[in-house]
Amino acid sequence: MIFLFSTLFLNNKVSLAQSTLDKVRTYLVNEMEKQKIPGLQIVVIYQNKIVFSKAVGIANVEFSVPTTESTIFSINSITKVFTGTAIMQLAEEGKIDIEKPVSDYLDSLPANWQSVTIKQLLGHTSGLPFVEDDNTGGLVGNKGEDTAWKIVKTMPLQFQPGEQFSYNGTNYLLLGKIIEKCGKLPFEQFIQKYQLDVVGMKRTFYGNSYNAIKNKAPTYSYYYQDKSTGGHIKGNQLLEVYEEFPKMLRTDAGMFSTAEEMAQWILALQTKRLLKDEKSIKTMWTPVKLNNGKHGGFGGILNAYALGWPVVERKQHPAVAPIGGGRAAFLIYPQDNLTIILLTNLTGCSPELMVDKIAEFYFK
């Protein structure tokens, strides 16, 4: 494996032991070879300083383009943390209350939707029906966004609000409408003005995988769909993945970025440049409880879910752990003052598990 990287030591007082860096390098080489990951970026933040940044491997396999610190990766569902932060920004301004029902802010909703709270939308415990069709991979009705919005409002609830956890784009569709109404800007413009411009994220944008953008890495997968069953099977041939993120669901997914720009966003969040009150971050990272007092989550280490942020809830080294597309993740370990960002171009490589393993080197 060829390493093409830049290592940043921005503060000599926060430098890391060489043995730790060697362990990280060795682990990455072995894991990339094991999972056949073409390329990745990793950034480590310790005590609010970037102490390690590396770009590894190949960004574009077809043309043998190496990964650099400027390579742009799809971050998929990590997009939700920008939405959650936007909601908390509006909450700090007194424009919304996350405990209030969505009907306080949006008109013409179905009667059985009106008691759902903003907090339940953020935490995927609303019970709202799915606006996305798993069978087609598109929106319900397969006739565009307006039709999908009309259809989903006629569908029954999955369950009563607060009864279960169900990861669902409809929740974030409504959050986008709330942000636009209370923030008085189209959603993407709101994020651009109040987050990306504040941080200076010039390589971060919303789009689709087929958009021709300088330095953007394609997304790859070893899984293909069996047309006879509809299931996905892992093969040996590397395939390029094409994804389209509807405008109405850009709150849910569809963002592209670099590990270093994500690092700058995290630093801005933790140093009160995006949210002014530390209580806002604490609220945003607190798991949403179900009606029975328990927490829902994806399973595995991601055993709870907060306000757009998956959570690793455990006694030692708890973390918030946004993940995207099975290929991008970052974990923030508040008690350890440690953050690790890992962006790859291979779907299905479970980057959150890789990050949690790398974090062990720093814990020790």
C-alpha positions as CSV (number, residue, x, y, z in Angstrom):
1,M,0.0,0.0,0.0
2,I,1.4,3.4,-1.0
3,F,1.0,6.2,1.5
4,L,0.4,9.7,0.2
5,F,-0.1,11.9,3.2
6,S,0.5,15.1,5.1
7,T,1.0,14.8,8.9
8,L,0.1,17.9,10.8
9,F,1.6,18.7,14.2
10,L,0.0,22.1,14.9
11,N,1.0,22.2,18.5
12,N,4.2,20.6,19.8
13,K,2.6,20.2,23.3
14,V,-0.1,18.0,21.8
15,S,2.2,15.7,19.7
16,L,1.5,12.0,19.9
17,A,3.9,9.1,20.8
18,Q,5.6,7.7,17.7
19,S,4.6,4.2,18.8
20,T,0.9,5.1,18.7
21,L,1.3,6.6,15.2
22,D,3.1,3.4,14.1
23,K,0.2,1.3,15.4
24,V,-2.3,3.4,13.6
25,R,-0.4,3.1,10.3
26,T,0.0,-0.6,10.7
27,Y,-3.6,-1.1,11.5
28,L,-4.7,1.0,8.5
29,V,-2.5,-0.9,6.1
30,N,-3.7,-4.3,7.3
31,E,-7.4,-3.2,7.3
32,M,-7.2,-1.7,3.8
33,E,-5.6,-4.9,2.5
34,K,-8.1,-7.1,4.3
35,Q,-11.2,-5.2,3.1
36,K,-9.7,-4.1,-0.2
37,I,-10.4,-0.4,0.6
38,P,-9.1,1.7,-2.3
39,G,-8.6,5.0,-0.5
40,L,-9.2,6.9,2.7
41,Q,-8.5,10.0,4.8
42,I,-8.0,10.0,8.5
43,V,-7.8,12.9,10.9
44,V,-7.2,12.8,14.7
45,I,-8.1,15.7,17.0
46,Y,-6.8,15.7,20.5
47,Q,-7.4,18.5,23.0
48,N,-9.0,20.6,20.3
49,K,-6.0,20.4,18.0
50,I,-5.5,18.4,14.8
51,V,-2.5,16.2,15.7
52,F,-2.6,13.8,12.8
53,S,-3.9,13.9,9.2
54,K,-3.2,11.4,6.5
55,A,-4.5,10.5,3.1
56,V,-4.0,7.0,1.9
57,G,-4.4,4.9,-1.2
58,I,-6.3,5.5,-4.4
59,A,-9.2,7.9,-4.8
60,N,-10.1,7.0,-8.3
61,V,-9.4,3.4,-9.3
62,E,-10.1,3.7,-13.0
63,F,-7.5,6.4,-13.5
64,S,-5.2,5.5,-10.6
65,V,-5.6,8.9,-9.0
66,P,-4.0,9.0,-5.5
67,T,-6.0,10.1,-2.4
68,T,-4.8,13.5,-1.1
69,E,-6.0,15.8,1.6
70,S,-8.1,17.6,-1.0
71,T,-10.0,14.4,-2.1
72,I,-13.7,14.8,-1.6
73,F,-15.7,11.9,-0.3
74,S,-19.5,11.2,0.0
75,I,-20.5,11.3,3.7
76,N,-24.1,10.2,3.2
77,S,-26.0,10.1,6.5
78,I,-23.4,12.1,8.4
79,T,-25.3,15.0,6.7
80,K,-27.8,14.6,9.6
81,V,-25.4,16.2,12.1
82,F,-25.6,19.5,10.1
83,T,-29.4,19.3,10.3
84,G,-29.4,18.6,14.0
85,T,-27.0,21.5,14.6
86,A,-29.2,23.8,12.5
87,I,-32.2,22.9,14.7
88,M,-30.2,23.6,17.8
89,Q,-29.1,26.9,16.3
90,L,-32.7,27.9,15.8
91,A,-33.5,26.7,19.3
92,E,-30.8,28.9,20.8
93,E,-32.4,31.8,19.0
94,G,-35.8,31.0,20.6
95,K,-37.4,30.3,17.2
96,I,-38.2,26.7,18.0
97,D,-38.6,24.4,21.0
98,I,-37.6,20.8,20.3
99,E,-40.0,19.5,22.9
100,K,-43.0,21.1,21.0
101,P,-45.1,19.2,18.4
102,V,-44.3,19.7,14.7
103,S,-47.9,21.0,14.3
104,D,-46.8,24.2,16.1
105,Y,-44.6,25.0,13.2
106,L,-46.1,23.4,10.1
107,D,-49.6,23.5,8.8
108,S,-51.7,21.0,6.8
109,L,-50.2,17.9,8.4
110,P,-52.3,14.7,8.8
111,A,-54.1,14.5,12.2
112,N,-52.0,11.5,13.4
113,W,-48.8,13.4,12.7
114,Q,-49.6,16.5,14.7
115,S,-48.5,15.2,18.2
116,V,-45.0,14.2,17.0
117,T,-42.4,16.4,18.5
118,I,-39.3,17.9,16.9
119,K,-37.2,15.8,19.2
120,Q,-38.9,12.6,18.1
121,L,-38.2,13.6,14.4
122,L,-34.5,14.1,15.2
123,G,-34.3,10.8,17.1
124,H,-36.2,8.7,14.6
125,T,-38.9,7.8,17.2
126,S,-41.9,9.5,15.4
127,G,-43.5,6.5,13.8
128,L,-44.1,8.4,10.6
129,P,-44.4,6.4,7.4
130,F,-41.5,6.0,5.0
131,V,-41.3,8.5,2.1
132,E,-38.6,6.3,0.5
133,D,-39.5,3.0,-1.2
134,D,-37.1,0.2,-0.3
135,N,-38.3,-1.8,-3.3
136,T,-37.2,0.8,-5.9
137,G,-34.6,2.7,-4.0
138,G,-36.5,5.9,-4.8
139,L,-39.4,7.9,-3.4
140,V,-42.8,6.4,-2.9
141,G,-45.0,6.7,-6.0
142,N,-41.9,6.9,-8.2
143,K,-43.2,10.2,-9.7
144,G,-41.1,12.8,-8.1
145,E,-40.9,14.7,-4.9
146,D,-44.3,16.5,-5.0
147,T,-46.1,13.2,-5.6
148,A,-44.1,11.4,-2.8
149,W,-45.0,14.2,-0.3
150,K,-48.7,13.8,-1.1
151,I,-48.6,10.0,-0.9
152,V,-46.7,9.7,2.4
153,K,-49.3,11.9,4.1
154,T,-52.0,9.4,3.3
155,M,-50.0,6.4,4.7
156,P,-50.6,5.0,8.2
157,L,-48.1,5.4,11.0
158,Q,-45.6,2.6,11.6
159,F,-46.3,2.9,15.4
160,Q,-47.4,5.5,17.9
161,P,-44.9,8.3,18.5
162,G,-42.2,7.3,20.9
163,E,-42.9,3.6,20.9
164,Q,-39.9,2.5,18.8
165,F,-36.8,3.6,16.9
166,S,-37.1,3.5,13.1
167,Y,-34.5,5.2,10.9
168,N,-36.6,7.2,8.5
169,G,-36.0,10.0,6.0
170,T,-39.5,11.4,6.5
171,N,-38.4,12.7,9.9
172,Y,-35.7,14.8,8.2
173,L,-37.9,15.9,5.4
174,L,-40.1,17.6,8.1
175,L,-37.1,19.0,9.8
176,G,-36.0,20.6,6.6
177,K,-39.5,22.3,6.3
178,I,-39.2,23.6,9.8
179,I,-35.7,25.0,9.2
180,E,-36.8,26.7,6.1
181,K,-39.9,28.2,7.7
182,C,-38.2,29.3,11.0
183,G,-34.8,30.1,9.5
184,K,-36.4,32.0,6.5
185,L,-33.9,30.5,4.0
186,P,-33.9,27.5,1.8
187,F,-32.4,24.6,3.7
188,E,-29.1,24.4,1.8
189,Q,-28.6,28.1,2.0
190,F,-29.2,28.1,5.7
191,I,-26.5,25.4,6.2
192,Q,-24.1,27.3,3.9
193,K,-24.6,30.6,5.7
194,Y,-24.7,29.5,9.3
195,Q,-22.3,26.6,9.2
196,L,-20.1,26.1,6.1
197,D,-19.3,29.8,5.6
198,V,-18.6,30.2,9.4
199,V,-16.1,27.4,9.3
200,G,-14.7,28.1,5.8
201,M,-15.6,24.8,4.3
202,K,-15.0,25.5,0.6
203,R,-14.8,21.8,-0.5
204,T,-18.1,20.7,1.3
205,F,-21.3,20.7,-0.8
206,Y,-24.6,19.0,-1.4
207,G,-25.1,16.9,-4.5
208,N,-25.3,13.5,-6.1
209,S,-22.6,10.9,-6.9
210,Y,-22.8,11.6,-10.6
211,N,-22.0,15.4,-10.2
212,A,-18.7,16.2,-11.9
213,I,-16.7,17.9,-9.2
214,K,-13.0,18.5,-9.1
215,N,-11.2,16.1,-6.7
216,K,-14.4,14.1,-5.9
217,A,-13.7,10.4,-5.4
218,P,-16.2,7.9,-6.8
219,T,-17.9,5.5,-4.4
220,Y,-17.2,1.8,-4.8
221,S,-18.7,-1.4,-3.5
222,Y,-18.1,-5.2,-3.8
223,Y,-21.8,-5.8,-3.4
224,Y,-24.1,-6.3,-6.4
225,Q,-27.9,-6.8,-6.6
226,D,-29.3,-10.2,-7.5
227,K,-32.1,-9.3,-9.8
228,S,-33.9,-12.6,-9.2
229,T,-34.2,-12.0,-5.5
230,G,-33.6,-8.3,-5.0
231,G,-30.9,-9.1,-2.4
232,H,-27.3,-7.9,-2.4
233,I,-24.5,-10.3,-2.6
234,K,-20.8,-9.7,-2.0
235,G,-18.6,-10.4,-5.0
236,N,-14.9,-10.1,-5.9
237,Q,-15.3,-7.3,-8.6
238,L,-15.1,-3.7,-7.5
239,L,-18.2,-1.8,-8.7
240,E,-18.9,1.9,-8.9
241,V,-22.0,3.1,-7.0
242,Y,-24.3,5.8,-8.3
243,E,-26.4,7.5,-5.8
244,E,-29.0,10.3,-6.1
245,F,-30.1,12.3,-3.1
246,P,-33.5,14.0,-3.7
247,K,-33.6,17.7,-2.8
248,M,-36.3,17.2,-0.3
249,L,-34.1,14.8,1.6
250,R,-30.8,16.8,1.6
251,T,-31.4,17.1,5.3
252,D,-31.0,13.4,5.6
253,A,-28.1,12.6,3.2
254,G,-26.3,14.0,0.2
255,M,-23.3,15.9,1.5
256,F,-19.7,15.6,0.3
257,S,-16.6,16.7,2.2
258,T,-13.0,16.0,3.2
259,A,-11.8,14.7,6.5
260,E,-9.9,18.0,7.2
261,E,-12.9,20.1,6.6
262,M,-15.0,17.9,8.8
263,A,-12.3,18.3,11.4
264,Q,-12.6,22.1,11.2
265,W,-16.4,21.8,11.5
266,I,-16.1,19.7,14.7
267,L,-13.6,22.1,16.2
268,A,-15.9,25.0,15.4
269,L,-18.8,23.1,17.1
270,Q,-16.7,22.4,20.2
271,T,-15.4,26.0,20.5
272,K,-18.8,27.7,20.4
273,R,-18.5,29.0,16.9
274,L,-21.7,27.1,15.7
275,L,-23.6,26.8,19.0
276,K,-23.1,29.4,21.7
277,D,-24.2,27.3,24.7
278,E,-22.5,24.1,25.9
279,K,-25.9,22.9,27.0
280,S,-27.0,22.9,23.4
281,I,-24.3,20.3,22.5
282,K,-25.1,18.3,25.6
283,T,-28.8,18.2,24.5
284,M,-27.9,17.4,21.0
285,W,-25.7,14.4,22.1
286,T,-28.2,13.0,24.7
287,P,-30.0,9.9,23.4
288,V,-33.7,10.3,22.8
289,K,-35.7,8.0,25.1
290,L,-38.6,5.9,24.0
291,N,-41.9,5.9,25.9
292,N,-40.7,3.0,28.0
293,G,-37.5,4.9,29.1
294,K,-35.2,2.8,26.9
295,H,-33.1,3.9,23.9
296,G,-33.3,2.8,20.3
297,G,-30.3,2.5,18.0
298,F,-28.7,0.7,15.1
299,G,-27.3,-2.1,17.3
300,G,-23.7,-3.1,17.9
301,I,-21.7,-0.3,19.4
302,L,-24.2,2.2,18.0
303,N,-26.8,1.3,20.7
304,A,-28.5,4.7,21.1
305,Y,-29.5,7.7,19.0
306,A,-29.6,11.4,19.9
307,L,-30.5,14.5,17.8
308,G,-29.1,13.4,14.4
309,W,-26.2,11.7,16.1
310,P,-25.8,8.0,16.7
311,V,-24.4,7.3,20.1
312,V,-22.1,4.7,21.6
313,E,-23.5,4.4,25.1
314,R,-21.1,2.7,27.5
315,K,-19.4,3.3,30.8
316,Q,-15.9,3.6,29.5
317,H,-15.1,5.8,26.5
318,P,-18.7,6.7,25.4
319,A,-18.9,8.5,22.1
320,V,-21.2,10.1,19.5
321,A,-20.6,8.4,16.2
322,P,-22.1,9.7,13.0
323,I,-21.9,7.2,10.1
324,G,-22.6,7.5,6.4
325,G,-23.2,5.0,3.7
326,G,-21.2,2.3,5.4
327,R,-18.0,4.1,4.3
328,A,-17.6,7.3,6.4
329,A,-17.7,7.9,10.1
330,F,-16.3,10.0,12.9
331,L,-16.4,9.4,16.6
332,I,-16.1,12.0,19.3
333,Y,-15.1,10.8,22.7
334,P,-16.0,13.7,25.0
335,Q,-14.5,12.2,28.2
336,D,-11.2,11.5,26.4
337,N,-11.1,14.8,24.5
338,L,-10.5,12.8,21.3
339,T,-12.1,12.8,17.9
340,I,-11.2,10.5,14.9
341,I,-12.6,11.1,11.4
342,L,-12.4,8.4,8.8
343,L,-13.7,8.8,5.2
344,T,-13.3,6.0,2.7
345,N,-14.6,5.3,-0.9
346,L,-15.7,1.8,-0.1
347,T,-19.3,1.0,0.9
348,G,-19.6,-1.7,3.5
349,C,-16.3,-1.4,5.3
350,S,-17.8,-0.4,8.7
351,P,-15.6,2.6,9.3
352,E,-17.1,3.2,12.8
353,L,-15.6,-0.1,13.9
354,M,-12.2,0.9,12.4
355,V,-12.3,4.2,14.2
356,D,-13.2,2.6,17.6
357,K,-10.3,0.2,17.2
358,I,-7.9,3.1,16.3
359,A,-9.2,5.0,19.4
360,E,-8.0,2.1,21.6
361,F,-4.4,3.0,20.7
362,Y,-4.9,6.5,22.1
363,F,-6.8,5.3,25.2
364,K,-3.9,3.0,26.1
